[in-house]
Amino acid sequence: MAKKMSSLEDLGGFVFSTNKDFEFESTEEVTETLAPNHQRLEAHLDKKNRAGKIATIIKGFEGTDNDLKALAKELKTLCGVGGAAKDGEIIIQGNFRDKIMDYLSKKNYKVKRVGG
């Protein structure tokens, strides 16, 4: 049985038009990456939902996804481990909070230690 759609949002953001001259205007805001000295980052340690393994999480980055991924790549290379950048957070495998905080401070980011 097919699922009944109750609104246009259920279509997944598609716009249909029979007008040949229709031009779709995106309503998404383009976020610019703030300068490092205006960024306020938080360094967390987390082991929830990770099978007991520790991960360092950097939260609070304001900017584009490409800049977030570039910073994540720098941090992964610095620590020599894997990780990910998604939902405005950088996740680094292992306990590298102090090393990452020192590195980010040297790059003029304002980093705050959160949690134990």
The first five atom37 places (N, CA, C, CB, O) and aatype in JSON, in Angstrom:
{
  "aatype": [12, 0, 11, 11, 12, 15, 15, 10, 6, 3, 10, 7, 7, 13, 19, 13, 15, 16, 2, 11, 3, 13, 6, 13, 6, 15, 16, 6, 6, 19, 16, 6, 16, 10, 0, 14, 2, 8, 5, 1, 10, 6, 0, 8, 10, 3, 11, 11, 2, 1, 0, 7, 11, 9, 0, 16, 9, 9, 11, 7, 13, 6, 7, 16, 3, 2, 3, 10, 11, 0, 10, 0, 11, 6, 10, 11, 16, 10, 4, 7, 19, 7, 7, 0, 0, 11, 3, 7, 6, 9, 9, 9, 5, 7, 2, 13, 1, 3, 11, 9, 12, 3, 18, 10, 15, 11, 11, 2, 18, 11, 19, 11, 1, 19, 7, 7],
  "atom_mask": [
    [1, 1, 1, 1, 1],
    [1, 1, 1, 1, 1],
    [1, 1, 1, 1, 1],
    [1, 1, 1, 1, 1],
    [1, 1, 1, 1, 1],
    [1, 1, 1, 1, 1],
    [1, 1, 1, 1, 1],
    [1, 1, 1, 1, 1],
    [1, 1, 1, 1, 1],
    [1, 1, 1, 1, 1],
    [1, 1, 1, 1, 1],
    [1, 1, 1, 0, 1],
    [1, 1, 1, 0, 1],
    [1, 1, 1, 1, 1],
    [1, 1, 1, 1, 1],
    [1, 1, 1, 1, 1],
    [1, 1, 1, 1, 1],
    [1, 1, 1, 1, 1],
    [1, 1, 1, 1, 1],
    [1, 1, 1, 1, 1],
    [1, 1, 1, 1, 1],
    [1, 1, 1, 1, 1],
    [1, 1, 1, 1, 1],
    [1, 1, 1, 1, 1],
    [1, 1, 1, 1, 1],
    [1, 1, 1, 1, 1],
    [1, 1, 1, 1, 1],
    [1, 1, 1, 1, 1],
    [1, 1, 1, 1, 1],
    [1, 1, 1, 1, 1],
    [1, 1, 1, 1, 1],
    [1, 1, 1, 1, 1],
    [1, 1, 1, 1, 1],
    [1, 1, 1, 1, 1],
    [1, 1, 1, 1, 1],
    [1, 1, 1, 1, 1],
    [1, 1, 1, 1, 1],
    [1, 1, 1, 1, 1],
    [1, 1, 1, 1, 1],
    [1, 1, 1, 1, 1],
    [1, 1, 1, 1, 1],
    [1, 1, 1, 1, 1],
    [1, 1, 1, 1, 1],
    [1, 1, 1, 1, 1],
    [1, 1, 1, 1, 1],
    [1, 1, 1, 1, 1],
    [1, 1, 1, 1, 1],
    [1, 1, 1, 1, 1],
    [1, 1, 1, 1, 1],
    [1, 1, 1, 1, 1],
    [1, 1, 1, 1, 1],
    [1, 1, 1, 0, 1],
    [1, 1, 1, 1, 1],
    [1, 1, 1, 1, 1],
    [1, 1, 1, 1, 1],
    [1, 1, 1, 1, 1],
    [1, 1, 1, 1, 1],
    [1, 1, 1, 1, 1],
    [1, 1, 1, 1, 1],
    [1, 1, 1, 0, 1],
    [1, 1, 1, 1, 1],
    [1, 1, 1, 1, 1],
    [1, 1, 1, 0, 1],
    [1, 1, 1, 1, 1],
    [1, 1, 1, 1, 1],
    [1, 1, 1, 1, 1],
    [1, 1, 1, 1, 1],
    [1, 1, 1, 1, 1],
    [1, 1, 1, 1, 1],
    [1, 1, 1, 1, 1],
    [1, 1, 1, 1, 1],
    [1, 1, 1, 1, 1],
    [1, 1, 1, 1, 1],
    [1, 1, 1, 1, 1],
    [1, 1, 1, 1, 1],
    [1, 1, 1, 1, 1],
    [1, 1, 1, 1, 1],
    [1, 1, 1, 1, 1],
    [1, 1, 1, 1, 1],
    [1, 1, 1, 0, 1],
    [1, 1, 1, 1, 1],
    [1, 1, 1, 0, 1],
    [1, 1, 1, 0, 1],
    [1, 1, 1, 1, 1],
    [1, 1, 1, 1, 1],
    [1, 1, 1, 1, 1],
    [1, 1, 1, 1, 1],
    [1, 1, 1, 0, 1],
    [1, 1, 1, 1, 1],
    [1, 1, 1, 1, 1],
    [1, 1, 1, 1, 1],
    [1, 1, 1, 1, 1],
    [1, 1, 1, 1, 1],
    [1, 1, 1, 0, 1],
    [1, 1, 1, 1, 1],
    [1, 1, 1, 1, 1],
    [1, 1, 1, 1, 1],
    [1, 1, 1, 1, 1],
    [1, 1, 1, 1, 1],
    [1, 1, 1, 1, 1],
    [1, 1, 1, 1, 1],
    [1, 1, 1, 1, 1],
    [1, 1, 1, 1, 1],
    [1, 1, 1, 1, 1],
    [1, 1, 1, 1, 1],
    [1, 1, 1, 1, 1],
    [1, 1, 1, 1, 1],
    [1, 1, 1, 1, 1],
    [1, 1, 1, 1, 1],
    [1, 1, 1, 1, 1],
    [1, 1, 1, 1, 1],
    [1, 1, 1, 1, 1],
    [1, 1, 1, 1, 1],
    [1, 1, 1, 1, 1],
    [1, 1, 1, 0, 1],
    [1, 1, 1, 0, 1]
  ],
  "atom_positions": [
    [[0.83, -1.16, 0.0], [0.0, 0.0, 0.0], [0.89, 1.24, 0.0], [-0.95, -0.01, 1.2], [1.81, 1.32, 0.8]],
    [[0.64, 2.19, -0.85], [1.44, 3.39, -0.99], [1.18, 4.33, 0.18], [1.15, 4.09, -2.32], [0.07, 4.41, 0.7]],
    [[2.22, 5.04, 0.57], [2.11, 6.0, 1.65], [1.43, 7.27, 1.16], [3.49, 6.31, 2.24], [1.78, 7.8, 0.1]],
    [[0.48, 7.74, 1.91], [-0.25, 8.95, 1.53], [0.58, 10.18, 1.91], [-1.64, 8.99, 2.2], [1.05, 10.28, 3.04]],
    [[0.74, 11.1, 0.96], [1.5, 12.32, 1.22], [0.55, 13.41, 1.69], [2.26, 12.78, -0.05], [-0.49, 13.67, 1.08]],
    [[0.92, 14.03, 2.8], [0.03, 15.02, 3.38], [0.45, 16.45, 3.08], [-0.04, 14.82, 4.87], [-0.35, 17.37, 3.24]],
    [[1.68, 16.66, 2.63], [2.12, 18.02, 2.31], [3.2, 17.98, 1.24], [2.65, 18.73, 3.58], [3.69, 16.91, 0.87]],
    [[3.56, 19.15, 0.74], [4.61, 19.24, -0.27], [5.98, 18.86, 0.29], [4.67, 20.64, -0.85], [6.85, 18.42, -0.46]],
    [[6.16, 19.02, 1.59], [7.44, 18.67, 2.2], [7.71, 17.17, 2.09], [7.46, 19.1, 3.66], [8.86, 16.75, 2.08]],
    [[6.64, 16.37, 2.0], [6.81, 14.93, 1.87], [7.42, 14.55, 0.53], [5.48, 14.24, 2.04], [7.9, 13.42, 0.37]],
    [[7.41, 15.45, -0.43], [8.0, 15.18, -1.74], [9.52, 15.3, -1.71], [7.44, 16.14, -2.78], [10.18, 14.96, -2.7]],
    [[10.08, 15.76, -0.63], [11.53, 15.84, -0.52], [12.12, 17.09, -1.11], [0.0, 0.0, 0.0], [13.29, 17.09, -1.51]],
    [[11.36, 18.16, -1.19], [11.9, 19.41, -1.69], [11.81, 19.58, -3.19], [0.0, 0.0, 0.0], [12.35, 20.56, -3.71]],
    [[11.17, 18.69, -3.9], [11.02, 18.83, -5.34], [9.96, 19.86, -5.68], [10.66, 17.49, -5.97], [8.96, 20.01, -4.98]],
    [[10.2, 20.57, -6.76], [9.24, 21.55, -7.25], [8.86, 21.16, -8.67], [9.81, 23.02, -7.19], [9.73, 20.98, -9.53]],
    [[7.56, 21.01, -8.93], [7.09, 20.65, -10.25], [6.36, 21.85, -10.86], [6.15, 19.41, -10.19], [5.59, 22.53, -10.18]],
    [[6.61, 22.1, -12.15], [5.95, 23.21, -12.82], [5.76, 22.86, -14.29], [6.77, 24.52, -12.67], [6.58, 22.18, -14.9]],
    [[4.65, 23.34, -14.84], [4.41, 23.16, -16.28], [4.84, 24.39, -17.05], [2.92, 22.87, -16.54], [4.78, 24.41, -18.28]],
    [[5.28, 25.42, -16.34], [5.74, 26.65, -16.96], [7.14, 26.44, -17.5], [5.71, 27.83, -15.95], [8.04, 26.09, -16.74]],
    [[7.36, 26.63, -18.79], [8.67, 26.41, -19.4], [9.69, 27.46, -18.96], [8.54, 26.43, -20.91], [10.89, 27.19, -18.99]],
    [[9.24, 28.63, -18.56], [10.14, 29.7, -18.17], [10.39, 29.76, -16.66], [9.59, 31.02, -18.63], [10.99, 30.71, -16.17]],
    [[9.93, 28.75, -15.93], [10.06, 28.74, -14.47], [11.52, 28.57, -14.08], [9.21, 27.62, -13.85], [12.22, 27.7, -14.61]],
    [[11.98, 29.4, -13.16], [13.33, 29.27, -12.61], [13.22, 29.15, -11.1], [14.23, 30.48, -13.02], [12.63, 30.01, -10.44]],
    [[13.78, 28.1, -10.59], [13.73, 27.84, -9.15], [14.77, 28.71, -8.44], [13.97, 26.34, -8.83], [15.93, 28.74, -8.83]],
    [[14.33, 29.4, -7.4], [15.25, 30.21, -6.6], [15.44, 29.51, -5.26], [14.72, 31.66, -6.39], [14.48, 29.26, -4.53]],
    [[16.66, 29.2, -4.96], [16.96, 28.51, -3.72], [16.76, 29.45, -2.54], [18.41, 27.97, -3.73], [17.14, 30.62, -2.58]],
    [[16.14, 28.92, -1.49], [15.92, 29.72, -0.28], [16.94, 29.41, 0.8], [14.52, 29.48, 0.25], [16.86, 29.95, 1.9]],
    [[17.89, 28.55, 0.49], [18.91, 28.2, 1.46], [19.86, 29.37, 1.66], [19.68, 26.95, 1.03], [20.26, 30.04, 0.7]],
    [[20.23, 29.6, 2.91], [21.18, 30.66, 3.21], [22.59, 30.13, 3.03], [20.97, 31.2, 4.65], [22.92, 29.02, 3.45]],
    [[23.41, 30.92, 2.4], [24.8, 30.55, 2.22], [25.57, 31.07, 3.42], [25.37, 31.12, 0.88], [25.66, 32.28, 3.65]],
    [[26.12, 30.14, 4.2], [26.87, 30.54, 5.38], [28.32, 30.73, 5.01], [26.71, 29.52, 6.51], [28.92, 29.9, 4.32]],
    [[28.89, 31.8, 5.49], [30.31, 32.04, 5.28], [31.06, 31.58, 6.51], [30.59, 33.53, 4.98], [30.54, 31.64, 7.63]],
    [[32.26, 31.12, 6.3], [33.07, 30.65, 7.4], [33.64, 31.85, 8.15], [34.2, 29.73, 6.9], [34.25, 32.75, 7.56]],
    [[33.44, 31.84, 9.45], [33.99, 32.91, 10.28], [35.5, 32.75, 10.39], [33.34, 32.9, 11.69], [36.03, 31.65, 10.25]],
    [[36.17, 33.86, 10.63], [37.62, 33.82, 10.83], [37.92, 33.02, 12.09], [38.21, 35.27, 10.93], [37.11, 32.98, 13.01]],
    [[39.1, 32.37, 12.15], [39.42, 31.56, 13.33], [39.32, 32.31, 14.66], [40.8, 31.0, 13.18], [38.9, 31.73, 15.66]],
    [[39.69, 33.58, 14.68], [39.64, 34.3, 15.96], [38.21, 34.65, 16.38], [40.47, 35.58, 15.86], [38.0, 35.11, 17.5]],
    [[37.22, 34.43, 15.5], [35.81, 34.64, 15.85], [35.08, 33.33, 16.13], [35.11, 35.39, 14.74], [33.91, 33.34, 16.53]],
    [[35.75, 32.22, 15.92], [35.15, 30.9, 16.18], [35.24, 30.58, 17.66], [35.86, 29.81, 15.34], [36.25, 30.85, 18.3]],
    [[34.19, 30.0, 18.2], [34.18, 29.56, 19.59], [33.89, 28.05, 19.58], [33.11, 30.35, 20.46], [32.73, 27.63, 19.47]],
    [[34.94, 27.27, 19.69], [34.82, 25.82, 19.59], [34.82, 25.19, 20.98], [35.95, 25.24, 18.74], [35.35, 25.75, 21.93]],
    [[34.22, 24.02, 21.07], [34.19, 23.26, 22.31], [34.8, 21.89, 22.04], [32.74, 23.13, 22.87], [34.47, 21.24, 21.04]],
    [[35.69, 21.45, 22.93], [36.34, 20.14, 22.8], [35.74, 19.19, 23.83], [37.89, 20.26, 22.98], [35.86, 19.41, 25.04]],
    [[35.09, 18.14, 23.34], [34.43, 17.15, 24.2], [35.11, 15.8, 24.06], [32.93, 17.04, 23.84], [35.72, 15.5, 23.04]],
    [[35.01, 14.98, 25.11], [35.35, 13.57, 25.03], [34.04, 12.8, 25.15], [36.39, 13.14, 26.15], [33.19, 13.13, 25.97]],
    [[33.89, 11.77, 24.32], [32.63, 11.04, 24.3], [32.89, 9.56, 24.07], [31.69, 11.6, 23.23], [33.76, 9.2, 23.28]],
    [[32.13, 8.71, 24.76], [32.21, 7.28, 24.47], [30.82, 6.64, 24.42], [33.06, 6.58, 25.52], [30.69, 5.42, 24.45]],
    [[29.79, 7.46, 24.33], [28.43, 6.94, 24.21], [28.2, 6.43, 22.79], [27.39, 8.02, 24.58], [28.62, 7.07, 21.82]],
    [[27.55, 5.31, 22.68], [27.21, 4.69, 21.39], [28.44, 4.41, 20.53], [26.26, 5.58, 20.63], [28.36, 4.43, 19.3]],
    [[29.57, 4.14, 21.18], [30.81, 3.87, 20.44], [31.48, 2.58, 20.94], [31.79, 5.05, 20.58], [32.69, 2.42, 20.81]],
    [[30.69, 1.69, 21.49], [31.2, 0.41, 21.99], [32.3, 0.62, 23.03], [31.73, -0.44, 20.84], [33.25, -0.16, 23.09]],
    [[32.19, 1.66, 23.85], [33.14, 1.92, 24.92], [34.42, 2.61, 24.47], [0.0, 0.0, 0.0], [35.28, 2.88, 25.31]],
    [[34.56, 2.91, 23.19], [35.77, 3.58, 22.69], [35.59, 5.08, 22.79], [36.08, 3.16, 21.24], [34.48, 5.6, 22.61]],
    [[36.67, 5.77, 23.06], [36.63, 7.22, 23.25], [36.81, 7.94, 21.93], [37.71, 7.67, 24.26], [37.59, 7.51, 21.07]],
    [[36.09, 9.04, 21.77], [36.24, 9.91, 20.6], [36.31, 11.35, 21.08], [35.05, 9.71, 19.59], [35.65, 11.72, 22.05]],
    [[37.12, 12.15, 20.41], [37.21, 13.58, 20.68], [36.27, 14.27, 19.7], [38.68, 14.11, 20.54], [36.34, 14.04, 18.49]],
    [[35.4, 15.12, 20.23], [34.42, 15.8, 19.39], [34.63, 17.31, 19.51], [32.97, 15.41, 19.79], [34.67, 17.85, 20.61]],
    [[34.75, 17.97, 18.37], [34.88, 19.42, 18.32], [33.55, 19.97, 17.83], [36.07, 19.87, 17.38], [33.11, 19.65, 16.72]],
    [[32.9, 20.79, 18.65], [31.6, 21.36, 18.32], [31.7, 22.87, 18.21], [30.53, 20.96, 19.37], [32.63, 23.48, 18.74]],
    [[30.74, 23.47, 17.52], [30.63, 24.92, 17.47], [31.23, 25.57, 16.24], [0.0, 0.0, 0.0], [31.28, 26.8, 16.17]],
    [[31.7, 24.79, 15.26], [32.29, 25.38, 14.06], [31.2, 26.06, 13.25], [33.02, 24.31, 13.21], [30.16, 25.45, 12.98]],
    [[31.42, 27.29, 12.86], [30.47, 28.03, 12.04], [31.1, 28.3, 10.68], [30.03, 29.35, 12.73], [32.07, 29.06, 10.57]],
    [[30.54, 27.68, 9.65], [31.08, 27.88, 8.32], [30.53, 26.86, 7.35], [0.0, 0.0, 0.0], [29.58, 26.14, 7.65]],
    [[31.15, 26.8, 6.18], [30.69, 25.91, 5.13], [31.12, 24.47, 5.43], [31.23, 26.36, 3.77], [32.04, 24.23, 6.21]],
    [[30.43, 23.53, 4.79], [30.77, 22.12, 4.97], [32.16, 21.81, 4.45], [29.74, 21.24, 4.27], [32.87, 20.98, 5.02]],
    [[32.55, 22.47, 3.37], [33.89, 22.23, 2.81], [34.98, 22.67, 3.78], [34.05, 22.96, 1.48], [35.99, 21.98, 3.93]],
    [[34.79, 23.81, 4.44], [35.78, 24.28, 5.42], [35.8, 23.38, 6.65], [35.48, 25.72, 5.83], [36.86, 23.15, 7.24]],
    [[34.64, 22.87, 7.04], [34.57, 21.94, 8.16], [35.33, 20.66, 7.83], [33.1, 21.62, 8.52], [36.07, 20.14, 8.67]],
    [[35.14, 20.14, 6.63], [35.83, 18.93, 6.21], [37.33, 19.15, 6.09], [35.28, 18.44, 4.88], [38.12, 18.26, 6.4]],
    [[37.74, 20.34, 5.65], [39.17, 20.65, 5.54], [39.82, 20.69, 6.92], [39.39, 21.99, 4.81], [40.92, 20.17, 7.11]],
    [[39.14, 21.31, 7.89], [39.67, 21.36, 9.25], [39.71, 19.96, 9.85], [38.82, 22.3, 10.14], [40.67, 19.61, 10.55]],
    [[38.69, 19.16, 9.59], [38.68, 17.78, 10.09], [39.85, 16.99, 9.51], [37.34, 17.09, 9.73], [40.47, 16.19, 10.22]],
    [[40.14, 17.2, 8.24], [41.27, 16.49, 7.62], [42.58, 16.89, 8.26], [41.31, 16.78, 6.1], [43.45, 16.04, 8.49]],
    [[42.75, 18.19, 8.57], [43.96, 18.65, 9.25], [44.1, 17.96, 10.6], [43.94, 20.17, 9.43], [45.19, 17.51, 10.96]],
    [[43.01, 17.89, 11.35], [43.06, 17.29, 12.69], [43.31, 15.79, 12.62], [41.77, 17.57, 13.43], [44.04, 15.25, 13.46]],
    [[42.72, 15.11, 11.65], [42.94, 13.68, 11.5], [44.4, 13.41, 11.14], [42.0, 13.08, 10.44], [45.0, 12.46, 11.63]],
    [[44.96, 14.25, 10.27], [46.36, 14.09, 9.88], [47.28, 14.37, 11.06], [46.69, 15.02, 8.71], [48.27, 13.67, 11.26]],
    [[46.95, 15.4, 11.83], [47.75, 15.75, 13.01], [47.82, 14.58, 13.99], [47.16, 16.98, 13.71], [48.89, 14.28, 14.52]],
    [[46.68, 13.94, 14.23], [46.61, 12.86, 15.22], [46.93, 11.49, 14.62], [45.23, 12.83, 15.84], [47.21, 10.54, 15.36]],
    [[46.91, 11.37, 13.3], [47.21, 10.1, 12.66], [46.12, 9.06, 12.87], [0.0, 0.0, 0.0], [46.41, 7.86, 12.94]],
    [[44.88, 9.5, 12.96], [43.75, 8.6, 13.19], [42.62, 8.93, 12.23], [43.26, 8.67, 14.65], [42.72, 9.88, 11.44]],
    [[41.56, 8.17, 12.3], [40.38, 8.42, 11.48], [39.4, 9.32, 12.18], [0.0, 0.0, 0.0], [39.57, 9.68, 13.35]],
    [[38.37, 9.67, 11.46], [37.34, 10.52, 12.03], [36.34, 10.91, 10.97], [0.0, 0.0, 0.0], [36.32, 10.36, 9.87]],
    [[35.5, 11.87, 11.33], [34.44, 12.3, 10.4], [34.07, 13.75, 10.7], [33.2, 11.39, 10.51], [34.34, 14.27, 11.78]],
    [[33.45, 14.38, 9.71], [32.93, 15.74, 9.88], [31.49, 15.72, 9.39], [33.79, 16.8, 9.1], [31.23, 15.56, 8.2]],
    [[30.55, 15.89, 10.32], [29.15, 15.9, 9.93], [28.34, 16.66, 10.97], [28.61, 14.47, 9.77], [28.71, 16.72, 12.14]],
    [[27.24, 17.24, 10.52], [26.32, 17.97, 11.39], [27.01, 19.08, 12.18], [25.64, 17.02, 12.35], [26.63, 19.34, 13.32]],
    [[28.0, 19.72, 11.59], [28.69, 20.82, 12.27], [29.65, 20.37, 13.35], [0.0, 0.0, 0.0], [30.12, 21.19, 14.13]],
    [[29.97, 19.09, 13.4], [30.88, 18.54, 14.4], [32.02, 17.8, 13.71], [30.13, 17.6, 15.37], [31.88, 17.27, 12.62]],
    [[33.16, 17.8, 14.39], [34.31, 17.02, 13.93], [34.53, 15.93, 14.97], [35.6, 17.92, 13.75], [34.7, 16.21, 16.15]],
    [[34.52, 14.68, 14.52], [34.72, 13.54, 15.41], [36.06, 12.91, 15.08], [33.55, 12.5, 15.27], [36.3, 12.5, 13.94]],
    [[36.94, 12.84, 16.08], [38.27, 12.26, 15.93], [38.33, 11.03, 16.81], [39.4, 13.28, 16.29], [37.99, 11.1, 17.99]],
    [[38.77, 9.9, 16.26], [38.84, 8.67, 17.03], [39.97, 8.74, 18.04], [39.02, 7.46, 16.11], [41.11, 9.02, 17.68]],
    [[39.66, 8.49, 19.31], [40.66, 8.45, 20.36], [40.65, 9.7, 21.22], [0.0, 0.0, 0.0], [39.92, 10.66, 20.94]],
    [[41.46, 9.68, 22.27], [41.56, 10.8, 23.21], [42.71, 11.71, 22.8], [41.76, 10.28, 24.67], [43.85, 11.53, 23.24]],
    [[42.42, 12.69, 21.97], [43.42, 13.64, 21.49], [43.0, 15.07, 21.82], [43.63, 13.47, 19.98], [43.41, 16.01, 21.14]],
    [[42.19, 15.24, 22.85], [41.62, 16.56, 23.15], [42.71, 17.6, 23.41], [40.7, 16.47, 24.34], [42.63, 18.7, 22.86]],
    [[43.71, 17.29, 24.24], [44.75, 18.27, 24.55], [45.58, 18.63, 23.32], [45.67, 17.74, 25.65], [45.88, 19.81, 23.1]],
    [[45.93, 17.65, 22.53], [46.72, 17.88, 21.32], [45.94, 18.75, 20.33], [47.12, 16.54, 20.66], [46.5, 19.68, 19.73]],
    [[44.66, 18.46, 20.16], [43.82, 19.22, 19.25], [43.61, 20.64, 19.75], [42.47, 18.53, 19.05], [43.63, 21.59, 18.97]],
    [[43.41, 20.78, 21.07], [43.21, 22.12, 21.64], [44.45, 22.99, 21.44], [42.87, 22.02, 23.13], [44.34, 24.17, 21.12]],
    [[45.63, 22.42, 21.64], [46.88, 23.17, 21.42], [47.01, 23.6, 19.96], [48.09, 22.32, 21.82], [47.37, 24.74, 19.67]],
    [[46.72, 22.67, 19.05], [46.82, 22.96, 17.62], [45.85, 24.06, 17.2], [46.56, 21.69, 16.79], [46.22, 24.99, 16.49]],
    [[44.6, 23.96, 17.66], [43.6, 24.96, 17.3], [43.92, 26.32, 17.92], [42.22, 24.5, 17.74], [43.67, 27.35, 17.3]],
    [[44.46, 26.32, 19.13], [44.85, 27.58, 19.78], [45.95, 28.28, 18.99], [45.31, 27.33, 21.23], [45.94, 29.5, 18.85]],
    [[46.9, 27.5, 18.47], [47.98, 28.07, 17.67], [47.46, 28.65, 16.35], [49.04, 27.02, 17.4], [48.08, 29.54, 15.77]],
    [[46.31, 28.12, 15.87], [45.71, 28.64, 14.64], [44.69, 29.74, 14.94], [45.04, 27.5, 13.86], [43.89, 30.1, 14.08]],
    [[44.72, 30.28, 16.15], [43.89, 31.4, 16.61], [42.42, 31.06, 16.83], [43.97, 32.51, 15.63], [41.59, 31.97, 16.88]],
    [[42.07, 29.79, 16.97], [40.71, 29.42, 17.34], [40.57, 29.55, 18.86], [40.36, 27.97, 16.87], [41.54, 29.32, 19.59]],
    [[39.39, 29.91, 19.32], [39.13, 29.95, 20.75], [38.49, 28.63, 21.11], [38.21, 31.17, 21.15], [37.36, 28.35, 20.7]],
    [[39.21, 27.81, 21.89], [38.76, 26.47, 22.21], [38.54, 26.34, 23.71], [39.79, 25.43, 21.72], [39.36, 26.76, 24.52]],
    [[37.41, 25.73, 24.06], [37.04, 25.56, 25.45], [36.91, 24.07, 25.74], [35.72, 26.31, 25.79], [36.28, 23.34, 24.97]],
    [[37.5, 23.62, 26.84], [37.4, 22.22, 27.26], [36.05, 22.03, 27.95], [38.59, 21.82, 28.21], [35.69, 22.78, 28.86]],
    [[35.32, 21.03, 27.5], [34.0, 20.74, 28.08], [34.0, 19.31, 28.6], [32.85, 20.95, 27.02], [34.38, 18.39, 27.89]],
    [[33.59, 19.14, 29.83], [33.53, 17.81, 30.42], [34.85, 17.41, 31.04], [0.0, 0.0, 0.0], [35.83, 18.14, 30.97]],
    [[34.85, 16.22, 31.67], [35.98, 15.69, 32.43], [37.22, 15.7, 31.74], [0.0, 0.0, 0.0], [38.24, 15.27, 32.29]]
  ]
}
